[in-house]
Each structure stands twice: as structure tokens, then as C-alpha cells.
Amino acid sequence: MRVPREGWRRAGRADEPDGRRLVIVFAITQTLGYGCLSQGFSVLLIPMSHDLHSSRTAITVASTISTLVGAFAAYPVGRVMDLYGGRALMTTGSMCGVTGVFLWSWSTGLPGLYAAFVLIGLALAMSTYDAAFAVVVVATAKDRRDGAIVTITMITGFLTSFFYPLVGWLQGGLGWRTTLDVLAVVMMLVVVPAHLWAVPGHATHRSRIARRTGFRLGDAIRTARFWLLLVSFVAQAGTTSGFLVMMVTYFQNVGFGAHTAATLPLAVGVLQLTSRLALAPLSARFGMLPVTTFSFAAQALGLLLLPLAGTSVLPTVLCIMAFGLGYGISVVARPSVVAGTFGVTRFASIMAVTAVPMALARAGTPLVAAWLEDWRFLVLLGSVTAVAAVALLPLVRYQHRPAEGPA
């Protein structure tokens, strides 16, 4: 049954204070969650490799394990989110993250490191973006949904970029193990209680979901639009993961100093911020899909041209910014397009189905990138990102036509 327009307005007024609180809390917890669980990995890759007497590729397997665990957990997590809401799930996930980072810091070999990243993978599935978006799309009115997602991702994307130099600075003064202990304590004191306090419980979630409409999972999967979106976002997710894991190491390999190599990723944060600031007016004028297609094409171009930049700072920064454009838009575009196309009632489950192949791409691409290591991995990533842009082209002309299915 379609919810009357007046019902949306009443829901918007009732949910608005909770929605504002969620935006503020998630901007903080997502920044700390991603910063503590994953952003510092590439900065710590070399010292971990030396201390654990293992190759960089073997260390990178830990990141792959966390991604695979997140992939296997995605659908059960999505089902629980749709049925019960996010408070218990996100709080438990945050606690898994704290435990995982502590175990990471205490690892003395690859088995201990890999075990720690099993917990980190669960934490990422249960307490970061997809879980947060599933809470937000139910807790906020339809006309405020994209603004809430943009605000959370804009702040998170910008601030997490500072974790690269921050972790590098901490590692230089404290060592990589103590650095991780500091990050785990921060998560324990901030993220866990924030999710327990701010995320709506089961009863509130059920009362809100009863006022919404949407596709059943099977109906969504049977649409052609679902599969084209899946191809695009899977390809883009894999290339983004590969570059984020390997970029600091790549910059050091081509000749940049350790401090410069850890600072250059700030350009990603700058474009994440500016692209998301511009996203609302651009998507209102041109549509979300054309803007996303352009950003993926820009990301592909930046990756393909980066090997030509060498150690020249300005061309390198421009290429990184082009990458940041696609990265910044993609994080917002996926939940926005899924919610706008398939509705809210099974949003988390549909997102989870798309998350599984995306997670597999994120898991495999860094291994290939670490194996290639030199300019060849950038050419590969750029070519795959170009495929992501091309896959969206058939959808652009139909962006204003809803897919067949429940309204």
C-alpha cells in the first residue's frame, strides 16, 4: 500500500529530531570506525611486515580476510537490520571492532593477525556504512534521506583521510602496536556507547517500517536495473579498495618520502568533501546516475594517468583528486539509488545482496595489486573503473522511470 503524502509529512516531523541525532552520532562513529579498523592498515603495512617477518602480500591477506568475513556476514546482518533495527547489532559490532584491534596489536605472527581481522570483518559488516544507512533510511523522512546520507559520508570521508598522517605520526613515535592500542581505546570509549545510546531499538524500528513501502528482495533481483547497478558498483568497489590499500606503498616505491607518501592521500579526502558538497545541486539538475557515471569516468582517468606523474607532486595530487571524486560520489550514490529504486522495507537485505560481490571484489583486488605492485596495478584498476562507468550508461536515459514492482 502506498503511504499518503500526509503520512510522509507526519513521519518526517516525528522522526526529524532522531534523524538529526543519528546524523551527528554516525558522523562521529563512522569516522572512528573506519579510521580505527581499516584506514591505518596501509600506513602500518611496512612496519608490520618487518616486525612479523612476513611479505607485504602475506600481511595484505589480513585485509582480504576481513573483507571476506564481511561478505559472508552481509546478508544475515541485513536481514536482522530489516527485522529488528540496528541498536543491538551496531553496538555488538563496535565491541567486536574493539576486540579485533586489540588482538591486531598483540599479534606475533600471521595466524594471530588473521584471527584479529576475522573480528574486524564482522565489525565492519555490523557497524559501518551499510548498517548505518539502513538505520538512517528508516529513521528519516524520504525527502531528507539523501541529505542525511550525504552529510554522514561527507564528514566521514573527509575526516578519515586524516587518519593516514595521524597513524603515521603515532606509529613514528609509539610504534605500530601501541598505536593500535590507542585506536582500540578510543573506539571503546566513544563508538560503543554512542551506538548503544543513539541507534533506535526494535520497537521504534518496527513502528517506522510499518509506515514504509518497498520491493521484496526477489522482485528487486529480477529487474535488469539491479544487475547493471551491481556490475558497476562491484567493479568500482574493487578498484577503490585496491588503490586505498596500496597507494601509500606505491608512493614510497616510486620515490616519495614516507611522510609525503602518508600525506598525499589527504587529496582523496578533499575531493570526497567537495564532491559531496556539490552532489545535491548536481544530482537535482542532472540526476544521480549521470553524475555518478561522470565521477567513475574521472576516477578511471586519474588511475590510468597516475603512472605518468612519477614523483611530480602536482600531477600526482590531481590524479589522486580524480580518484577521490569517484570514491566520494559512489559511497552516496549506492544507498541513494537503491532506496530510491527499491524502497525502504527491505533496503538492508537488498544492500546486503549487492554488498557480497562488492566485498569479494574488495577482497581480491588488493591481492592482485600487491602482487603487481608497480604501475601495472594502476592500469588494471583504471580499466576496471572504466567498465563501471560504461555499465551505468544504459541506465542514464531511464533514470526517471521507476522499475516495475511494488511502489
N, C-alpha and C positions, 0 to 999 in steps of 0.2 A: 504493500500500500504506500502510495506517495505521501510524504509528510507535507501538510499545508504550509504555505509561506508564513502564515502567522505562527505556526508551530516552530519554524526555524527561528523566528524573531524571539519567541519566548525562550527557546532553548539557548539562543545566543545571550540573552540577558541573564539567564540563570547560571550559565556556565562561565561567563566572562571573568569574574574575579578569580575562579580556579584556573582558568586558562592563562591569565596574566602571571599567576604564581608559578604555574608549570613552566612557562617560557623562561622566567628568571632562574628557577631551580635547574632546569635542564641545560641552560646555557653554561651554568657552573659545573654540573656533574658530568656533562658530555665532554667539556674541555678537560677536566681532570681525568675522566675515564680513558679517553683516547690518549691523552698525554702520558699517563702513567702506565697504561697497558701496552701501547704499541709505538707511539711516536719516537721514543728514545731508542728503539731497537737498532736502527741503522747507525746511530751515533755510537752505540756500545758494541757494535759488531766486531770491530778490530780488537779492542782490549779483551772482549770475551774470547775471541779466537786465540789470542796469545795465552791468556790465563788458563783456558781449558784445553790447550794444546790440540786444537781441532781446526779444520779448514773452515773458511768462511761459508762454503756451501753447506757443510755439516751443521754449522750454527744456524744458518738460514732455514734449515729443516724445522727448527722450533717454531718459526713464524708460520710455516706451512701447516704444522700440526694444529696450531691454534685456529687457523682458518678452516681446516677440515672438520675439527670438532664443532666449530660454529655452524658449519654447513649441515652436519648431521643433527644438530640441536635446533636448527631454524624452524622446521615445521612443528615439532612439539611445542616449542616456545610460542609460535604464532597461534596455535590452537588454544593454548592456555590464556594468551592475551585476549583473544576474541571472547572466550567464555567467562573469564574471571577478572579481567583487568590486570593492572601492572604492579600494584604495590608490593605484594609478597615476592613476585618474580624478580622485579628490578632490585629490591633490597637484597635478596639472596644472591643474585648475580654480582652485585657490588662486593659482597662478602667473599665470593669465590675469587674475584679480582684481587682483593687484598691478600688472601692466602697465596694466590698464584705468584704475585710479585715478590712476596717474602721468600717463597720457595725458589724463585728465579735467582734471587740474590745469594741464597745459600747453596746453590748447585755447585758440585765439584766435578761434574762430568756431564756427558751428553744425556745419559738416562734421567738424571735429576732435572736437567734443563727441559727436556721434552715433557716430563711429568708436570712441571710447573706450567707449561704452555697448554696442557690439556685444560687446566682450570682457567687459564686466561682466555682460551677459546670459548668456554662456557660463559664466562663473564661478559665477553664482547657480545655474544648472542642474546644474553638475558638483560643487559643493562645499557646498551649504547643505542645508536641511532634508530634502528628498526623498531626496537621496543619503545623508545621514547616517542617516535612518530605515531605508533599505534595508540598510545595514550592520548596524544595531542589531538588526533583527528576525531576522537570520540568526545573529548572534553571541551572542544572549542566549536563555535558556530561555523557553518560552511563557508561564509564569506570572510571569516578571519583565519581560516585554516592555513592557507598559503603564507600569510603574513607571519603566523607563529612559527612555521617551519623555517622560513627564510631567516627570521631573527635568531633562532637557535643555531642554525647551521652557519650563519654569518659570523656570529660571535665565536662559536666553537672553532670554525675553520681558521679564523684569524689568530686566536689565542694559542691554539695547539701548535702553530708554526714556531712560537717562541720556545717550545719545549726542546727543539733541536739545539739552539745555543745554550739554553738553560741546562739541559742534561750534559752537554759538552763541558760547560763550566763546572758543574758539580762533579763530573767524572774526573776532570783535571785536578780538582782539589781534594776529593774524598775517595776516589776510586769507584769503579763501577758497582761494586757490591753495596757499599754504603749509600751510594746514590739511589739504588733501587729500594733500600730500606726506608729512605726519606720519602720516596714516592708512595710506598705502601702505607706509611703512617698518615700521609695527607689524605689518601683515599679513605682510610678507616675513620678519620675524624670528620670528614666533610661529606663524602659521597654516600656512604651507607646511611647515616641519619637523615640526610636530605631526601633520599628516595622514600624512606620509611615515613617521613612527615608529609611530603607534598603529593605523592602519587595517589590518585583516588583508589579506594578499596573496592571489593567485589560488589557490594550493594549499589554504590554510586555508579559503577560501570554498567551494571545490568539495567538500571533505570534509564541511563542515557542511550544505551544501544537499542532499547525498545522503541525509541523515537526516530531511529535512522533506518535507511533502506540501502540495498546494495545487491550485487551479484552473488550467487553461490559460487563456490570455488570451481566446481565442474563447468558451470556456464561460462565463467571467465576464461578458463583454459581452452575452451572450444572456439574462441574468437581468433581471427587472424591477427588482430591488433596486439593481442597478448604476446604472440610468438615473435613478431617483428620487434616489439619493445624488448623482449627477452634477449634476442640476438644482440641488439645494440648495447644494452646495459651490461651484459656479460662481457662483451668484447672490451668496452671501456673500463669496466671494473678491473679486469685482469691487467691491462696496461698501466692503469693508475697504481695498482699495488706493486707491480714490478719496479716502476720508477721510484716510488716513495721509499721502498726498501733499499734500493741500490744507489740512489742519487749521491749521497754523501761519499760513499766509497768510490763512485765513478769520478767525482770531482777531485778527490785525492789522487786517484790513479792518473788523471791527465795532467796533474802538476799543481793544483791548488793546495795551499797550506791547510792544516787540519782546522784551524779556526775559521778560515774563509769558507772551506767546504761545509762546515756546520752552519754558517751564517747565510749562505746563498739560498737555502730553502725558505727563508723569510719572504722571498718573492712570490712563492706559492700562496702564502697567507695574504699578501697584499692583493693579489688577483682574486682570491676567494672572497675577500671582503668587498672589493669594488664590483665584481660581477654580481654578487647577491644584492648589493645596494641598487644596481641597475636592473635587476631581474624583474621586479614588479612592473615598472613602466614599460619595459621592453616586451614582456610577455603579454601585457594588456594590449599593446599596439600590434605586435606581430604574431602572438601566440607562443605558448610554451615550447611546442615542438620545433618550429623554425629556429628559435633562439638556442635550443639545445643542440640542434643539428649544426649550427654555425660554431658553437663552442667546441663540439667534438672535432670538427674540421680544423679549428685553430690549434687544439691540443695535438692533433696528428702532425700538423706542420711544425710546431715547436719541437717535438721529439725528433722528427726527421732532420731538422736543421741543426740541432744541438751539437752533433759531432763536428760540424764545420766551425763551431765557435772556439774550439781549443781552450786556451786559458785567457781569452779576452773576456773581461768581466761584463761589459755592456751587452754584447751579443748573447752571452750565456744567460744573463738576467732576463733578457727579452724572451728567450726560448722557454725559460722556466715560467715566466708570466703567462705565456701562451698555454703551457701545460696547466697552470693554475686556473685559467679561465674554464677549461673543460671540466676540471676536477670540481671547481666550485659550483658550476651550474648543475652537474649531474646529481649531486647529493640532494638538491632541492627538487629537481625535475622528476626523479623516480617516484617519491611518495606523492607528489602533486598529481602526476599523470595517472598513477594507479588509483588514488582516491577519486579523482575527477572522472575516470573512465568506469570504474567498477564499484564505486560506493564505499561505505564505511563498515557495514555489518560484518564482513569477512575480510576486512582490509589486512589484518595481521597475517592471516593464512595465505592470502594471495601474495603479499610481500615476501612471505617465507618461501613460497614456491619459486619466486624469482631469485631469492637470496641463495638458494642451494647451488645452482650452476654458477652464480656470481662468485660465491665463496670458493668453489672448485677452481675457477679461473684465477682468483686472488692467490690461491694456494700454489698452483702450478707455475704461474708466470714468474714469480721471484726466483724460483729454482732455475728456470731457463735463463733468466737474466744474470744470475750469479755464475752460471756455467759459461755463458758467452762473455760476460764481464766488460768487454771493450765496446766500441761504437756499434758493433753489430746488434747488441740488445736494444739500442735506441732505434735503429732502423726497423727491427721487428715490432717493437711496441708502437711506433708511429704508423706502420702499415696496418696493424690490427685496429688501431683507433680510427683510421680512415674507413675501415669496414663498418665500425659503429656508426659513423656519420651517414654513410650510404644507406644503412638499414632503416634509418628514420625517414628517408626521402619519400617513400610511398605513403607514409602516414601524414605528411605535412598537409597535403591537399584535402585530407579528410578530418583535420583537427577539430572542426566544429560539428562533426556528425557523430553522435554518440553510438557506441557499439550496440548490437542487438542484445537484449536481455532485460532483466528487471531494472526498473528505474530507481 
